[in-house]
């Protein structure tokens, strides 16, 4: 019975912590007409089981797990990067967003960090 509980716990942790990328992940060098965005989440014990959904101008890019990274190419211009807070997380509703606005330029790379509670730095 202990073995079954241990296996179930490990399976739950590995599934709930993983990063899922929906937007196509770049497989080649950066196209000079596009901008490349990378968002990394710190690896931390606190909040590790929660994934954060990441949106670029309302388009879902993926779900960011602890220690994970999402990378995508986009057209240059204004990017509103949004991460909704999960319900009950920090006393906010799911509709509460943390937005960061970045003006991206063609041929440039942008790296942002997300801490364990979803704050973009």
C-alpha positions in Angstrom: 0.0 0.0 0.0 2.8 2.4 0.8 4.4 1.7 -2.5 1.2 2.5 -4.3 0.8 5.8 -2.5 4.4 6.7 -3.2 4.0 5.9 -6.9 0.7 7.9 -7.1 2.3 10.9 -5.4 5.3 10.9 -7.7 3.1 10.6 -10.7 0.9 13.5 -9.5 3.9 15.7 -8.9 5.5 15.0 -12.3 2.2 15.7 -14.2 1.2 18.8 -12.3 4.7 20.4 -12.5 5.3 20.0 -16.2 5.4 22.8 -18.7 3.1 22.5 -21.7 3.8 24.6 -24.8 0.8 25.2 -27.1 2.4 27.8 -29.5 5.0 26.3 -31.8 8.4 26.1 -30.3 11.2 27.6 -32.6 13.5 24.9 -34.0 15.8 27.1 -36.0 17.8 30.3 -35.7 15.7 33.5 -35.2 14.2 34.9 -38.3 15.4 38.5 -38.7 11.7 39.6 -39.3 10.5 38.2 -36.0 11.1 38.6 -32.3 11.8 35.7 -30.0 10.4 35.6 -26.5 11.4 33.3 -23.7 9.7 33.1 -20.3 11.3 31.1 -17.5 9.8 30.2 -14.2 12.0 29.8 -11.2 12.2 26.3 -9.6 10.9 26.5 -6.1 9.2 24.3 -3.6 6.6 26.8 -2.7 3.9 26.8 -5.4 5.7 24.1 -7.4 2.5 22.1 -8.1 0.7 25.1 -9.8 1.0 25.8 -13.5 0.6 29.4 -14.8 -1.1 30.0 -18.1 0.8 32.4 -20.3 -0.9 34.6 -22.9 0.6 36.8 -25.6 -2.0 39.5 -26.6 -4.7 37.1 -25.5 -3.3 34.1 -27.4 -2.5 31.2 -25.1 1.2 30.2 -25.4 1.2 27.4 -22.9 1.3 26.5 -19.2 4.4 27.2 -17.2 5.4 24.7 -14.5 8.0 25.1 -11.8 11.5 25.4 -13.5 9.9 25.4 -16.9 10.4 27.6 -20.0 8.2 28.7 -22.9 9.9 30.0 -26.1 8.1 31.4 -29.1 8.6 33.7 -32.1 6.2 36.6 -32.7 5.6 39.5 -35.0 7.4 42.7 -33.7 5.3 45.3 -32.0 3.4 45.7 -28.7 3.2 42.5 -26.6 0.9 42.3 -23.7 2.1 39.3 -21.7 -0.5 38.0 -19.2 -0.5 35.4 -16.5 -3.9 34.9 -14.8 -3.7 34.1 -11.1 -5.2 30.7 -10.3 -8.4 31.0 -8.2 -7.6 31.3 -4.4 -4.0 32.1 -5.1 -3.1 35.2 -3.2 -6.7 36.0 -2.5 -7.5 36.9 -6.1 -10.1 35.8 -8.6 -9.1 33.9 -11.8 -9.9 37.0 -13.8 -7.1 39.0 -12.1 -4.1 39.3 -14.4 -0.5 40.4 -14.0 0.3 42.1 -17.3 3.6 43.2 -18.7 3.8 45.3 -21.9 6.9 45.0 -24.0 7.5 46.6 -27.4 9.3 43.9 -29.3 11.6 44.6 -32.3 12.4 42.4 -35.2 15.6 40.3 -34.8 15.7 40.8 -31.0 15.3 38.2 -28.1 13.4 38.9 -24.9 13.8 36.8 -21.7 11.4 37.3 -18.8 11.4 35.5 -15.4 8.3 34.4 -13.4 8.7 33.7 -9.7 6.9 31.0 -7.7 3.7 33.1 -7.3 3.4 34.3 -10.9 5.1 37.7 -10.8 6.8 38.6 -14.0 10.3 40.2 -13.7 
